[in-house]
Amino acid sequence: MNKTIYTDEQEIKVADSFTRLCNFFVDQIVFLFVIFLHSLLLDGLLGIIPKDGSPWLGLYSLLLYVFYYSLFEFYFGKTPGKFLTGTIVVTEDGNRPTFKTLLIRSICRLIPLDPLSFLFSSGWHDQISRTIVINGRS
């Protein structure tokens, strides 16, 4: 069921849970591909990944995850998953979010069980950053 929000200037149709789930799975697959490409670059071409691993690799992966979402949503208003489903990220009042807002949104994705928060509410990374994902608009 789609929720509709009315602002002073427009009617906003919020993306439904199934669409958000599709966004999540597509973005996880694309992000795994990004990690794979980075691994090829860092280890295959540059040979700088230690064979026994490193705690820095985990931090690097988390930063890459945050910037994957932040940069896609800042430059395009959407991630690859949102391109596929025709949705876009906006602020609660329907405006384009700032980079700071999107960075907060992306950092909040690291909260354990954040994907499950959509079962009970609009999702923690949406609530904390005061953003929504809507249908339509480019």
N, C-alpha and C positions, 0 to 999 in steps of 0.2 A: 504494500500500500504506500503510495507516494504522499509525502507530507508537503504542504504548500505554505510558504511564508510570505507575508505581504509587508513590503517596506513602503516608504512614502512614494517612491517612484515606480515600483515594479512588483510583479508577482514572481516568486521564486519557487520552482519545484525541486525539492530535495531528492537526491538519488536514493533509491530503495536499498534494503539490506543485501539483496542478491547481487545487485550491480556493484555495491561496495565490496562484496566477497570476490566477485570476478576481478575487480581492480586489484585487490590484494594478491590473488594468485598469479595474475599476469605480471605484476610488478616483482613478485618474488622470483619468478622464472627469469625475467630480464635482469634482475640484480645478480642472480647466480651467474648469468652469462658475463656481466660486468666483472665480477670477481674472477671468473675464469680468464678473461682477457688481461686483467691486472696480473694474475699469476703468471701468465705467459710472458708478459712484459718484464715483470720483476725477476722471475727466476729463469725463464727460457732465454731471454735476450740479455738481461743484465746480470743474471746469476747472483742476485743479492739476497735471496731468501735463505736463511740458515736451514740446514737439513734437519736439525733437531727442533725446529719451530722457534718461536719467540713470542713473548707477551706483547711485543709491539705489533705483531700481525693482527692480533685481536682488536687492539685499539685502532689500527689502520682500517680494518674491516668495518668497525662501528662508524668511524668518521666517513668512510666511503658511503655507507648506508644513509647517513644523515644528509650528506651532500647530494646523493643520487636523488632523493626526494626534494630537497630544498631547491636545487638548481632546475630540475625539470619543472617544478611547480612555479618557480619564479619566472623563468623565461617563457614557458608555454602555458602556464595556468593548469597544467595537467601532466601526469606521468604517462608512460606507455600504456598502462592499464586503463587510464582515463581516456586516452586517445581512442582506444578500442571500444569503450562503452559510451563515448560521447558525453562525458561528464567533465566538470571543471571545478576547481577550488576557488571559493570566494569567502569574504568575511561574512559575518552574520547579517550585516546590512546590505550584502550584495555587491560590495566593492572588491577591487583587486587587492589581495593581501600584500603587505610589505615583505621584504626579504627577512626581516627580523621575525615577523609573525610566522612565516613559513619555516624558519629555522627552529623556532619554538615547537611548531607542529611536528617537525621531523624528529627533534630530540625526544619529544613525548612518545613517539613510536617505539622507543627503546624501553618504555615502562613494561615490566613483565606482565604478560597477559593482556596487553593493550588490544590485540585483535579480538579477544573474547569480550571486551567491554561493549562491543556492538550488540551483544545478545541482550543487554540490559538497558542500554542508553544509546546516545548518538555517537559514542566512542570517546575515549579520554583525550586522544590527540586532537579531536575536533573541539571538545568542550574547553580544554585548557587554552588552546590557541584562538578560540572564538571564531572558528571557521566552519564552513559547511561545504559539502560536495553537492553540486546541483546538476540537473540534466540540461542538455542543450547548449547554450551560449558558447561561442568560440572566442 
